[in-house]
Amino acid sequence: MIRAQAVIDRAALAHNLRRVRDLAPDSRVYAAVKADGYGHGAVTVAQALREADGFAVSSLDEALQLRWAGIDKPVAMLSQQLDVTVCDQAAENRLEIVVFHDSQLEVLASYIGPPLTVWITLDSGMHRLGFASERAGEIERRVAALERVEVAGWLTHLACADEPSRPDTRAQLDDFAGATSGRAGLRSIANSAGVLAWPEAHADVVRPGIMLYGSSPMLDRDAARCGLEPAMHLTAPLIARNRIAAGETIGYGATWRTPQDMDLGVIGIGYGDGYPRHAPSGTPVLLNGVRVPLVGRVSMDMITVDLRDAPDARVGDRATLWGGGLDVDEVARHAGTIAYELFCRLTPRVRFEVV
Ligand SMILES: Cc1ncc(COP(=O)(O)O)c(C=O)c1O
């Protein structure tokens, strides 16, 4: 009997990419597969998304993993610090470097290897990475003076695109448009929320991540309303069904008390598998199509659920923790986090299967 299992659905990944294409038909798509494909397996995802125009990763290691697996599309490294070795590896493996800091320009100035392709990140308001927009002209001149460096284009990142009513995104778009106006090169702005809610952010290249995995980044609409399908189905078996008397407490810290004589189920997944320890009582779990709320604290290897609405559930039945029938975003909300984190923190103990 397999314990916790994550089934990765390639058809769902491909469907979600088509959804991006429908929404941004005139843009190239660089699929974000950083953090091991948001926990889905970067190579698996990149192979399933072979129709993408390129991939976005965080680091050199992540980029090389794709190359070694035979992925030959453009790969951009979004937040890789530079030194000469990184530059050499980037050139050798045709990796695109995202430049966001003066320290990188200094390394590029001393670089003497084969030609490199770079994107220039402007800070249009998020104040995380990028050159201040007022410096666009200066940075453009400095990069143009680097003989072995070719500019693919200009990039910025949106801080609040998931909340369409906020004015921040409009301000960022205006700032970026002003800073890049008249300059050569492609433009790339939109993450998933930008793809879904900000057509004016689509520009030449979109960089969706979370929506490809079937989670909605939007606060005002769920994944189904965004036309997305879950790419990960996380399941685990019911390993015990126990009758517990009224008034008894359940699990570590005795945080939940049975309101009546009732059946509780024990499911073989816990924080040792990456199920969020802070998921509170009431977090939904799906068993044979019925919601069986979590009760008591999450343990390392198991959770307990209320089986009052699942009289037919038997030991060996598989529960869904998220995926088909149970939106990962709903589980994330209960656990006080986001789907990104739930996906990324599954541990090696979870058995992965690709279908
Ligand atoms: C620079 C950049 N572009 C694109 C993405 C993809 O974002 P999302 O997963 O929200 O679509 C990220 C992810 O954090 C990012 O850092």
Ligand as a Chemical Component Dictionary entry (heavy atoms), coordinates in Angstrom:
data_LIG
# 
_chem_comp.id                   LIG 
_chem_comp.type                 NON-POLYMER 
_chem_comp.pdbx_formal_charge   0 
_chem_comp.three_letter_code    LIG 
# 
loop_
_chem_comp_atom.comp_id 
_chem_comp_atom.atom_id 
_chem_comp_atom.alt_atom_id 
_chem_comp_atom.type_symbol 
_chem_comp_atom.charge 
_chem_comp_atom.model_Cartn_x 
_chem_comp_atom.model_Cartn_y 
_chem_comp_atom.model_Cartn_z 
_chem_comp_atom.pdbx_ordinal 
LIG C1 C1 C 0 10.256 37.104 -11.666 1  
LIG C2 C2 C 0 9.138  36.126 -11.628 2  
LIG N1 N1 N 0 8.394  35.941 -12.732 3  
LIG C3 C3 C 0 7.359  35.066 -12.749 4  
LIG C4 C4 C 0 7.015  34.320 -11.635 5  
LIG C5 C5 C 0 5.821  33.405 -11.679 6  
LIG O1 O1 O 0 4.847  33.850 -10.772 7  
LIG P1 P1 P 0 3.456  33.102 -10.553 8  
LIG O2 O2 O 0 3.795  31.752 -10.044 9  
LIG O3 O3 O 0 2.746  33.918 -9.548  10 
LIG O4 O4 O 0 2.785  33.056 -11.880 11 
LIG C6 C6 C 0 7.764  34.500 -10.467 12 
LIG C7 C7 C 0 7.406  33.734 -9.266  13 
LIG O5 O5 O 0 7.499  34.129 -8.159  14 
LIG C8 C8 C 0 8.850  35.423 -10.467 15 
LIG O6 O6 O 0 9.584  35.601 -9.364  16 
# 
loop_
_chem_comp_bond.comp_id 
_chem_comp_bond.atom_id_1 
_chem_comp_bond.atom_id_2 
_chem_comp_bond.value_order 
_chem_comp_bond.pdbx_ordinal 
LIG C1 C2 SING 1  
LIG C2 N1 SING 2  
LIG C2 C8 DOUB 3  
LIG N1 C3 DOUB 4  
LIG C3 C4 SING 5  
LIG C4 C5 SING 6  
LIG C4 C6 DOUB 7  
LIG C5 O1 SING 8  
LIG O1 P1 SING 9  
LIG P1 O2 DOUB 10 
LIG P1 O3 SING 11 
LIG P1 O4 SING 12 
LIG C6 C7 SING 13 
LIG C6 C8 SING 14 
LIG C7 O5 DOUB 15 
LIG C8 O6 SING 16 
# 
